[in-house]
Amino acid sequence: MLTYIVRRLLLAIPTLLFIAACIFLLLNLAPNDPMAQVPMTIPPDVKEKMREALGLGQPLHVQFLKWVIQFFWVEPQVFVDYLFNTSFSEGKQRIFSWQTRSPVMDIVVQRLPQTLWVVGMSYIVGILIALPIGIYSAYRQYSVFDQVGTFITMVGYSIPPFFTGPLVIVIFAVYLEWFPSTYDTLHEVNNWESFIIQLKQMFLPVMVLAIQGTAQISRYMRSAILDNLNQDYVRTARAKGLSESIVILVHVLRNSMIPVI
């Protein structure tokens, strides 16, 4: 097992480098210029010096090498410095965001806790909703509940979050005004009122992210339950007189959770 894991990790290195090269080349071929975002009042000679400082005038392979070093070596050191209060990245060139004019990793560190909360809660909500739906849909195969659930999960899995996100904002934030339309990543929970505000601003993004997760997990759960319902151990458990709830929730569910996990 250890040899297999090491081999897979070593094979992942050229794969990641290849993906990084594709991303870099696509960004380089895109019809944009970082200097287009600077004010028009800046003289051309100053813009040219800024381009040289960013390494835009260098050969493509040199730009890619510097990009890889900053992305895979310098910025992870910045993150390690933040976690363990070290100084590995001290004095090294940082990657800056053109939108916020601040170091990229500082923005990531600032917004990472809220992001983990939202994504984590979306998985929890998705699992809590998907497992019962998948179990009951498989047990009542081809019933009205199964057909309706299959249709809803297919729709939920097919619609991307970048469509459902603006849609729920327009409905629940703009028209109904039930929830805020923006998410404050700097919000701190220190009392009951701030906790309610946090719940309200988390509700829409959590639900949007949970839609696809619920659809995917429920389909996995349904398929796994159907595969196990026809196994010999299920017939044996029923022949021994076990109740149907014990057979499904103890024997079948335990084996069906393997592909889901």
Buried (B, 14 or more C-beta within 10 A) or exposed (E): EEEEEEEEEEEEEEEEEEEBBEEBEEEEEEEEEEBEEEEEEEEEEEBEEBBEEBBBEBEEEEBBEBBBEBBEEBBBBBBEBBEEEEEBBEEEEBEBEEEEEEBBBBBBBEEBEBEEBBBEBBBEBBBEBBBEBBBBBBBEEEEEBBEEBBEBBEEBBEBEBEEBBBEBBEEBBEEEEEBBBEBEBEEEEEEEEEEEBBEEBBBBBBBBBBBBBBBBBBBBBBBBBBBBBEEEEBEEBBEEEBEEEEBBEEBBBEBBBEEBE
